[in-house]
Amino acid sequence: MNWDEFSHWGKSISDWAADYHKTLSERPVRAQTQPGNIAAQLPVSPPDGGEAMETIMGDFERIVMPGMTHWQHPRFFAYFPANAAPPSMLAEMLVTTIAAQCMLWQTSPAATEVETVMIDWLRQALDLPEGYCGVIQDSASSATLSAVLTMRERATGFTGNREGLATKGNLRIYCSNQVHSSIDRACWVTGIGQDNLVKLPTTGPRHAIDTKALQAAIVADRAAGHIPAGIIAITGGTGIGACDDLAPVLKIAQQEDLYTHLDAAWAGSAMICPEFQQDFWAGVDGYDSIVFNPHKWMGAQFDCSVQFLRDADPQLNTLKIEPEYLKTSGAAVTNYSEWTIPLGRRFRALKIWFLIRAYGLDGLRSRIRNHVTWATEVCEAIRALDGFEIVTEPILSLFSFRCPGDDDAQQRLVDALNEDGRIYLTQGTFAGRKIIRFQVGQFDTTRKDVMMAADVIRDVWSKLA
Ligand SMILES: *Cc1c(COP(=O)(O)O)cnc(C)c1O
């Protein structure tokens, strides 16, 4: 392909993109295909000769598009969102075009310096105190893994990387039973082990970790000769939005000299609103590591996960490695690849810069406020449906409900809704029962889209019953 052809196809694809987004709400939200349908349409072997772009694009429309679930659909109420605001997409096009690998300052100074400034813009937006620095990672899973590795190294006097874990005893990590599976996996792959992840019960309307049980578990572990290494708190758990009381958890960590990580992967975006900071974020000052995903609710295209650090040194002492071929001479600079597990890194900060400038924090705040308000409204509409029950009340823009009937009935309703295609929901469990999760957060959703969901649920339910 020459650059004139590239220019032609680039324009035609950007027109396609605008049309796609303008007509998205006419498509079923979830892909309506069976496993294997798409693969069956692809040739089993690669072509030896090149093919025309017309043919490739035609097959993209014909084969690939019917197999896509539309995350940018305004009636996507499943999981948590993966929003991609238009200015963020444009920034990604530029990043893709320049295609720099930004592992060191020297390999793209602008990428490093924009990242440093964007981390500080976000620090201010989330009202974290001065002094916090941070790094942009691909996912919250990677940020959490970095934090758990840091817990491990700190608790072993930074000898685990060198000596291995054979003589280190049982390192223990504490969290509530509402944490995301990425915390379990971080404990698996750091060698700490699932059995040393101590999951504690929750209390209160926001399902916060029981701090008495937390304190007692640490004391009992020390008595048993185990080595407490860290505490992981949550603001906005994935299942039902559980939020820990940040200040008392931090106090215990400080008394016990434990490293702290706060998982706010989803709810962190809402902390750009002062009223939500007040309500959910009190006591955040002092957490050693905090992760939130601008790629979920805020509007930065996937992938983009911000890890704030109170002090970068423990994580750098855990992850930094500098073979000769990565050494650069000259003034002291930040090399962000020393802060993370992968060496290679994309220029992810550009989309944050475009996003925040295009909307302003106020533009982003008003979307999040609307989502929270509309979630409360649609929750009331579902509560009013005959025989329906709200299982967990809205926390920010997430709540869960049940239709009349047993667990199988819940799954039948979810499946029927997703086959209907007008909305997209997923199931979960709470207190041993199957629930249907509902979250509002798609960037361009409207009140009408959200309220329509209650009508669709009633309609689909009445046909099932
Ligand atoms: C989505 C989510 C994660 C995982 O995020 P990734 O970026 O996909 O790794 C972790 N914790 C919580 C609370 C989440 O909502």
The ligand as an SDF file (V2000), in Angstrom:
LIG
                    3D

 15 15  0  0  0  0  0  0  0  0999 V2000
  -12.5990   -3.7350   35.7830 C   0  0  0  0  0  0  0  0  0  0  0  0
  -12.0400   -3.8910   37.1160 C   0  0  0  0  0  0  0  0  0  0  0  0
  -10.7620   -4.4350   37.3030 C   0  0  0  0  0  0  0  0  0  0  0  0
   -9.9470   -4.9870   36.1730 C   0  0  0  0  0  0  0  0  0  0  0  0
   -9.6210   -4.0160   35.2560 O   0  0  0  0  0  0  0  0  0  0  0  0
   -8.6900   -4.3210   34.0020 P   0  0  0  0  0  0  0  0  0  0  0  0
   -8.2200   -2.9550   33.6130 O   0  0  0  0  0  0  0  0  0  0  0  0
   -9.5570   -4.9520   32.9840 O   0  0  0  0  0  0  0  0  0  0  0  0
   -7.5970   -5.2070   34.4480 O   0  0  0  0  0  0  0  0  0  0  0  0
  -10.2740   -4.4990   38.5760 C   0  0  0  0  0  0  0  0  0  0  0  0
  -10.9760   -4.0500   39.6270 N   0  0  0  0  0  0  0  0  0  0  0  0
  -12.2040   -3.5230   39.4950 C   0  0  0  0  0  0  0  0  0  0  0  0
  -12.9390   -3.0230   40.6910 C   0  0  0  0  0  0  0  0  0  0  0  0
  -12.7820   -3.4220   38.2280 C   0  0  0  0  0  0  0  0  0  0  0  0
  -14.0000   -2.8990   38.0890 O   0  0  0  0  0  0  0  0  0  0  0  0
  1  2  1  0
  2  3  1  0
  2 14  2  0
  3  4  1  0
  3 10  2  0
  4  5  1  0
  5  6  1  0
  6  7  2  0
  6  8  1  0
  6  9  1  0
 10 11  1  0
 11 12  2  0
 12 13  1  0
 12 14  1  0
 14 15  1  0
M  END
$$$$
